[in-house]
Amino acid sequence: MHANVLAAFACLYAKLYGIKIPNSLPRSKESKFEMAKQASAISVPEFVANDQKALEIESQVDKEQSAKDQDANQEDTMMQ
């Protein structure tokens, strides 16, 4: 199942960005196996949460929401 998802994503990504697909039969069983083999060799660093960054993002989102709320209130006041 994962090889199917990987192959579909790889083909979609290539199509979206105009990247030539190096295999003439990217959906064949052999191609899917090769893509899965290559993908398994990639090492993704472990995610480590950053509490300070999370607080900064939360603060930014709160400010943006507050600004939207103020704009909406001003529009409501103007409409009355």
N, CA and C atoms as a LAMMPS dump frame, in Angstrom:
ITEM: TIMESTEP
0
ITEM: NUMBER OF ATOMS
240
ITEM: BOX BOUNDS ff ff ff
-5.0000000000000000e+02 5.0000000000000000e+02
-5.0000000000000000e+02 5.0000000000000000e+02
-5.0000000000000000e+02 5.0000000000000000e+02
ITEM: ATOMS id mol type element x y z
1 1 1 N 0.822 -1.191 0
2 1 2 C 0 0 0
3 1 3 C 0.867 1.255 0
4 2 1 N 1.899 1.311 0.843
5 2 2 C 2.731 2.506 0.937
6 2 3 C 3.45 2.791 -0.375
7 3 1 N 3.882 1.752 -1.059
8 3 2 C 4.574 1.937 -2.335
9 3 3 C 3.627 2.561 -3.357
10 4 1 N 2.349 2.189 -3.31
11 4 2 C 1.362 2.774 -4.219
12 4 3 C 1.186 4.268 -3.945
13 5 1 N 1.091 4.623 -2.682
14 5 2 C 0.937 6.029 -2.298
15 5 3 C 2.18 6.806 -2.689
16 6 1 N 3.329 6.242 -2.417
17 6 2 C 4.593 6.894 -2.752
18 6 3 C 4.703 7.129 -4.258
19 7 1 N 4.382 6.121 -5.048
20 7 2 C 4.463 6.253 -6.502
21 7 3 C 3.471 7.295 -7.008
22 8 1 N 2.256 7.278 -6.482
23 8 2 C 1.252 8.252 -6.904
24 8 3 C 1.691 9.667 -6.559
25 9 1 N 2.225 9.855 -5.363
26 9 2 C 2.689 11.175 -4.945
27 9 3 C 3.861 11.637 -5.804
28 10 1 N 4.788 10.744 -6.065
29 10 2 C 5.96 11.092 -6.87
30 10 3 C 5.546 11.503 -8.279
31 11 1 N 4.62 10.775 -8.865
32 11 2 C 4.153 11.108 -10.216
33 11 3 C 3.397 12.436 -10.218
34 12 1 N 2.563 12.656 -9.222
35 12 2 C 1.816 13.904 -9.116
36 12 3 C 2.762 15.084 -8.937
37 13 1 N 3.721 14.934 -8.055
38 13 2 C 4.701 15.983 -7.794
39 13 3 C 5.469 16.308 -9.077
40 14 1 N 5.895 15.277 -9.777
41 14 2 C 6.637 15.475 -11.03
42 14 3 C 5.77 16.197 -12.056
43 15 1 N 4.532 15.807 -12.161
44 15 2 C 3.616 16.425 -13.129
45 15 3 C 3.375 17.892 -12.785
46 16 1 N 3.154 18.185 -11.511
47 16 2 C 2.886 19.557 -11.084
48 16 3 C 4.053 20.492 -11.356
49 17 1 N 5.255 19.998 -11.162
50 17 2 C 6.436 20.839 -11.285
51 17 3 C 7.208 20.629 -12.59
52 18 1 N 6.611 19.908 -13.525
53 18 2 C 7.231 19.729 -14.826
54 18 3 C 8.526 18.933 -14.796
55 19 1 N 8.622 18.025 -13.834
56 19 2 C 9.813 17.185 -13.712
57 19 3 C 9.6 15.925 -14.54
58 20 1 N 10.584 15.599 -15.366
59 20 2 C 10.475 14.405 -16.2
60 20 3 C 10.535 13.16 -15.305
61 21 1 N 9.599 12.276 -15.499
62 21 2 C 9.595 11.014 -14.764
63 21 3 C 10.624 10.109 -15.434
64 22 1 N 11.648 9.666 -14.7
65 22 2 C 12.757 8.932 -15.321
66 22 3 C 12.4 7.527 -15.798
67 23 1 N 11.238 7.052 -15.461
68 23 2 C 10.848 5.699 -15.842
69 23 3 C 9.638 5.787 -16.762
70 24 1 N 9.63 5.009 -17.825
71 24 2 C 8.514 5.058 -18.768
72 24 3 C 7.251 4.404 -18.202
73 25 1 N 7.403 3.558 -17.203
74 25 2 C 6.252 2.899 -16.568
75 25 3 C 6.298 3.133 -15.054
76 26 1 N 6.027 4.355 -14.615
77 26 2 C 6.183 4.664 -13.194
78 26 3 C 5.188 3.951 -12.277
79 27 1 N 4.136 3.411 -12.848
80 27 2 C 3.143 2.74 -12.006
81 27 3 C 3.3 1.211 -12.014
82 28 1 N 4.37 0.739 -12.648
83 28 2 C 4.609 -0.704 -12.662
84 28 3 C 5.087 -1.161 -11.285
85 29 1 N 4.924 -2.419 -11.015
86 29 2 C 5.325 -2.978 -9.722
87 29 3 C 6.82 -2.778 -9.474
88 30 1 N 7.628 -2.964 -10.507
89 30 2 C 9.074 -2.809 -10.375
90 30 3 C 9.452 -1.358 -10.054
91 31 1 N 8.805 -0.422 -10.746
92 31 2 C 9.087 0.998 -10.498
93 31 3 C 8.683 1.401 -9.091
94 32 1 N 7.531 0.927 -8.653
95 32 2 C 7.063 1.236 -7.296
96 32 3 C 8.042 0.688 -6.258
97 33 1 N 8.534 -0.518 -6.509
98 33 2 C 9.493 -1.12 -5.588
99 33 3 C 10.768 -0.287 -5.538
100 34 1 N 11.249 0.153 -6.703
101 34 2 C 12.468 0.954 -6.772
102 34 3 C 12.271 2.296 -6.061
103 35 1 N 11.116 2.945 -6.262
104 35 2 C 10.841 4.213 -5.577
105 35 3 C 10.801 4.014 -4.066
106 36 1 N 10.158 2.936 -3.637
107 36 2 C 10.069 2.656 -2.199
108 36 3 C 11.453 2.38 -1.623
109 37 1 N 12.276 1.682 -2.377
110 37 2 C 13.645 1.381 -1.942
111 37 3 C 14.442 2.68 -1.782
112 38 1 N 14.328 3.582 -2.751
113 38 2 C 15.028 4.867 -2.675
114 38 3 C 14.509 5.71 -1.519
115 39 1 N 13.204 5.717 -1.328
116 39 2 C 12.613 6.511 -0.249
117 39 3 C 13.019 5.982 1.12
118 40 1 N 13.161 4.669 1.242
119 40 2 C 13.534 4.101 2.541
120 40 3 C 14.97 4.448 2.923
121 41 1 N 15.77 4.843 1.945
122 41 2 C 17.163 5.216 2.218
123 41 3 C 17.288 6.65 2.739
124 42 1 N 16.195 7.417 2.655
125 42 2 C 16.219 8.817 3.102
126 42 3 C 16.007 8.869 4.608
127 43 1 N 16.85 9.628 5.266
128 43 2 C 16.742 9.78 6.711
129 43 3 C 16.123 11.139 7.032
130 44 1 N 15.009 11.119 7.73
131 44 2 C 14.323 12.348 8.119
132 44 3 C 14.629 12.598 9.591
133 45 1 N 15.132 13.799 9.912
134 45 2 C 15.447 14.083 11.313
135 45 3 C 14.189 14.044 12.18
136 46 1 N 14.362 13.58 13.387
137 46 2 C 13.24 13.492 14.318
138 46 3 C 12.749 14.893 14.669
139 47 1 N 11.418 15.06 14.706
140 47 2 C 10.825 16.344 15.061
141 47 3 C 11.004 16.586 16.552
142 48 1 N 11.485 17.769 16.876
143 48 2 C 11.634 18.165 18.27
144 48 3 C 10.839 19.456 18.45
145 49 1 N 9.845 19.399 19.302
146 49 2 C 8.992 20.567 19.537
147 49 3 C 9.791 21.683 20.203
148 50 1 N 9.497 22.9 19.803
149 50 2 C 10.154 24.068 20.358
150 50 3 C 9.071 24.91 21.035
151 51 1 N 9.042 24.883 22.353
152 51 2 C 7.987 25.58 23.092
153 51 3 C 8.001 27.079 22.83
154 52 1 N 9.174 27.67 22.729
155 52 2 C 9.266 29.111 22.483
156 52 3 C 8.659 29.457 21.124
157 53 1 N 8.986 28.683 20.105
158 53 2 C 8.446 28.93 18.77
159 53 3 C 6.934 28.732 18.766
160 54 1 N 6.452 27.729 19.475
161 54 2 C 5.013 27.489 19.554
162 54 3 C 4.305 28.689 20.172
163 55 1 N 4.895 29.274 21.21
164 55 2 C 4.299 30.455 21.841
165 55 3 C 4.31 31.653 20.892
166 56 1 N 5.388 31.805 20.114
167 56 2 C 5.453 32.891 19.141
168 56 3 C 4.366 32.744 18.08
169 57 1 N 4.186 31.539 17.592
170 57 2 C 3.163 31.284 16.577
171 57 3 C 1.782 31.54 17.156
172 58 1 N 1.546 31.069 18.362
173 58 2 C 0.251 31.277 19.007
174 58 3 C -0.034 32.767 19.182
175 59 1 N 0.974 33.517 19.587
176 59 2 C 0.823 34.956 19.756
177 59 3 C 0.496 35.629 18.428
178 60 1 N 1.179 35.225 17.367
179 60 2 C 0.934 35.796 16.045
180 60 3 C -0.483 35.489 15.575
181 61 1 N -0.927 34.268 15.776
182 61 2 C -2.276 33.88 15.374
183 61 3 C -3.306 34.692 16.163
184 62 1 N -3.073 34.867 17.46
185 62 2 C -3.987 35.657 18.289
186 62 3 C -4.066 37.101 17.802
187 63 1 N -2.918 37.688 17.442
188 63 2 C -2.901 39.063 16.938
189 63 3 C -3.675 39.178 15.636
190 64 1 N -3.464 38.224 14.739
191 64 2 C -4.171 38.246 13.457
192 64 3 C -5.674 38.088 13.66
193 65 1 N -6.061 37.21 14.557
194 65 2 C -7.484 37.008 14.826
195 65 3 C -8.085 38.258 15.444
196 66 1 N -7.353 38.896 16.33
197 66 2 C -7.817 40.126 16.96
198 66 3 C -8.01 41.216 15.913
199 67 1 N -7.075 41.327 14.983
200 67 2 C -7.186 42.326 13.92
201 67 3 C -8.399 42.047 13.039
202 68 1 N -8.642 40.784 12.723
203 68 2 C -9.814 40.415 11.92
204 68 3 C -11.096 40.753 12.668
205 69 1 N -11.101 40.467 13.961
206 69 2 C -12.286 40.763 14.767
207 69 3 C -12.551 42.267 14.806
208 70 1 N -11.496 43.064 14.931
209 70 2 C -11.645 44.519 14.953
210 70 3 C -12.176 45.019 13.614
211 71 1 N -11.646 44.487 12.515
212 71 2 C -12.131 44.88 11.192
213 71 3 C -13.608 44.534 11.033
214 72 1 N -14.001 43.363 11.481
215 72 2 C -15.39 42.938 11.379
216 72 3 C -16.286 43.844 12.224
217 73 1 N -15.82 44.205 13.416
218 73 2 C -16.6 45.095 14.276
219 73 3 C -16.748 46.471 13.66
220 74 1 N -15.687 46.982 13.03
221 74 2 C -15.757 48.289 12.38
222 74 3 C -16.728 48.258 11.213
223 75 1 N -16.721 47.169 10.45
224 75 2 C -17.662 47.042 9.329
225 75 3 C -19.091 46.982 9.839
226 76 1 N -19.311 46.25 10.922
227 76 2 C -20.655 46.18 11.507
228 76 3 C -21.125 47.544 11.981
229 77 1 N -20.206 48.302 12.587
230 77 2 C -20.553 49.648 13.093
231 77 3 C -20.893 50.568 11.936
232 78 1 N -20.149 50.467 10.867
233 78 2 C -20.386 51.312 9.695
234 78 3 C -21.705 50.975 9.017
235 79 1 N -22.124 49.738 9.065
236 79 2 C -23.348 49.287 8.417
237 79 3 C -24.592 49.719 9.194
238 80 1 N -24.423 50.047 10.468
239 80 2 C -25.596 50.379 11.29
240 80 3 C -26.011 51.798 11.13
